[in-house]
Amino acid sequence: MKKDRILLFIPAYNCEDQIVRVLASLKDEILEFIEEIIVINNRSTDGTEKAVLDFKAEHTELNLKLFRNDENYGLGGSQKVAFSYAIEKGFDYVVMVHGDDQGNLWDFLPVFKKRIYRNYDCVLGARFMRGSRLEGYSALRTFGNIVYDFLFAAAIKQRVFDLGSGLNMYDVSMLRDGFYLRFPDNLMFNYCMVLALQYYNQTCRFYPISWRETDQVSNVKLSSQAVKVLKILFDYIDNPSSIRGEYRDKEIAAYTFEEIG
């Protein structure tokens, strides 16, 4: 049986303490399924970049590369960089785990071992379904997320258990036409990806994961983001073809980067 070529993508922004923990967790069974690891530094202002380079120097057995975005593209923009790289290099699948150590790639080990991902266009980590585990996540935020999951589920007419966790896996073939390139470059990128599931007839499996908030610094501005998310949702309900429109505040012709290690 042909071995699937799986790229692991780790977006990183100002997480010098956490990124080392994420990289250190990549061992044993997990590495059997990962062909290459890329960390995409989104113009961090702390020691994130040095921490990755130091770790790489000490662990030469890892096929690990460090990229630096030419601009701060935001989380969505970094995902676009990773998707384009996966397409260009001929990978079959791309997995994302955030560099701030909130999610745990080991939660996807059964997804890898049982080849669950082969049956879907994407497997999305879910923090709010049976079997998930939350640590340090407030009851209020949990309730708010569940309400939004319900609203989006009603819009796309299928169950939704998370609108944007930091652990997701995509079949590269679903990404080749670049439908996502006009999606927001910020944290709302994944909200549009969920709406796109219905519009583009994509198949999805939500999978329960663990999630913890300990020493991470959140970049989410809850009140302003909530309003913008509702606008995206209601625009889609009113006109599903709106998902093909321009969501970015600044149009970027090419999401470029430099390989620095």
N, C-alpha and C positions, 0 to 999 in steps of 0.2 A: 504494500500500500504506500502510495506517495505521501511523504511527510509534508505537512502544511508549513509554509513559510510564514511565521508569525513575528511581527515587529512589535516591540514594546516601546511605547512613547510615554515619557514622563515630563509633563509641563512643570516648570519651576520658576517661582518668583518670590524672592526674599524669604527663602526657607533653608538657610544654611545649616540650621540644627537638625531639621527634620529630614532633609534630602539624604543625608548619610544613613539614617535609619531605614529609609525606603530602599536604598541601594543594597544595604547589608542584608536585607530580607530576601534578596534574589539569589537563591542557592538551591541545591539539591533537586528535587522533583520539578520545581517551577522552571528551572533552566533547561530541562529536557525539551520543553515546548517552545522556548523563545530563541529565535535565531539571532536577533540583534536588538540592542537597547539604545534608544536615543533620549538624551535629556535635552530639552529645549529651554534655554534660559531666556526669559522674556525681559531682558534688560534689568536684571536685579540690581539693587543698590547696596546690597550687603555682601557677605562672603560666599554666597551660593556657588558661584562659578569656581572659586578656589577649592571649596569643599568637594565638588565633583571631580575636579582635576586631581586632587590629593587622593581621593578614593580610587580613582582609575589607576594611578601610579602604583598603588598598593595591591590592586587586584587585576593584574594583567590577564588573568584567565577569562575575564568577561569581555564579550564583544560589545563594548560600550563606547558611544560617541557623545560628544558635547557640542551642541549647536547654540549659537547666540543670534537671536532675531536682530535684524538690522534696525528695527524700530520696536517700541513696546506695542505689540499687536493686540494685547489682551488674551484672555484664555481661549476665546473662540478663534482668534487669529493664529495662536500657537497650534490649535487643532488643525487648522487649514494647512499649516506648514507640514505637520506630521502626515496628514492624508496625502498631500501632493508627493511627499518623499516616498511613502509606501507604494503609491501608484508608479512612480518613476522607477523604483528599484524592483518592481515585480513581486512584491509581497502578496500573499493570499489574504492575510488578516492583519489588522492593527488593533492593539490593546492599549488603552490609556489608563494609567493610575497616577493620581496627583502626587506631586513631590512633597506635599506638606504632611504626609504620613497620617492622613485621616482614614483613608481606605486601605485595605490589605489585599494584595494580589492573590494571596493564598486562598481567599474565599472563592476564587475562580478555578482552583485546582480541579474540582469535579467537572467544571465546564470543559477544561482542557482534556482531562483523562477520558471522559465519556464522549468527547467530540460533539458536545451539545451544540456548539457554535455552527456546525456544518448544516444544521437544519433551519437556520434563520439568517436574515440579513444582518441583524445585530443582536447582541446580548447586552442588556443594560443592567448594571448593578442597582439594586433597589434597597433603600434604607427603611422603607415603610410597608413591608409586607411580612407575612408570617415567615418566621425563620431568621429575620434580620435582627441585628443587635446594635443598640445605640449606647454610647458612653459619653457623658458630658453634654448631651443634647437636650435642651429644655423642652418641657411638655408643651409650652406655647408654640415654639418653632415646629415641633412635631405635628401639632394640630394644624397649624397654618399650611404646612407642606401637604398634609393629607387632603385638606380642602382644595388646594390647587390641583392635586392629582385627580380629584373627583371631577373638577371643572374641565380639565383637559381630556379626561376619559369620556365625558359626555360629548365633547366636541369631535373627537376622532372615533367615537363609537367602539372603543375597546378599552380594556382595563389598563390603568396606568398606576405604577407603584413608586415612581420617582421621576422627577423632571430634569434631574441633572446631578447625579452622584459623580464622584471622581474615579469610577471604575466601570469602564465600558469596553465593548469589543465589537468591531465592525468587519464585515466581509468587504474587502477592497473593491470587489466588483460593483458594489452598490454606490461607490464613491466616484467612479471614473467620470461620470458626466458632470461633476462639479456643481450639483444642484444646491449645495450648501454655501457656495462662495459669496453670496450676497446676504447670508445670515449675519447677525450681529457679531462683532469681534470681541464682545465682552462676555460676561457670565450668562447672558441670555441665549447664547448660541445653541445650547442643548434644548431649550424650550422649543425653538424652531425645528430642531431635529425630531422632536417628538411629534409635532404637528405634521411634519413631512411623512411620517409613517403611513398615515392614511392617504395623503394626497398622491404619493408615489407608489402606493400599494406595497410597501415594504413590510417584511415579516420581522417580528420582534419577540424576544423572550426576556422577561424581567427575572432577575435572579437575586435572591436575598444575600445581603452582604453585612459585614460589621462596619461600624463607623464610630470614630472617637474624636472628641475635641478636648485636647489637653493643653499643649503649649502653642497651638496654631494661632495665627492672626488672620481673622476673617477680612476679606476684601468686599463683602456684600453690604451694600447700603439698602437695608430692608425696605424702608418706606418708599423710596423712589423706584426701586426695582419692581415692587409689587404693582404699582400703577402701570409701568411700562409693559409688564407681563400681561396684565389684563387687557391692555390695548391690543397687543399682538394676538391674544386669544380671540377677542371679540371681532377684530378685523377678519380673522380666519373664519369664524362662524358665519359672518355676514357674506364673505366671499373667499372660499377656499383657495382660489387662484392667487390671492394676495401673498401666498407663501413663495411665489416666484418673484416677488418684488424686491426692492432694495431696502435692507434694514440697517445698513451701516451708517454711522454719522460721517465717516470719511471713506470714500471709495479708494481702494488700493488695487492697483493693477496686478502686482505680483508680491507675494509674501516671501521676501527673501531673507536669507540667513547666512551666517558664516560658521563653518566647522572649525572649532578651535581646539579640539582635543578628542 
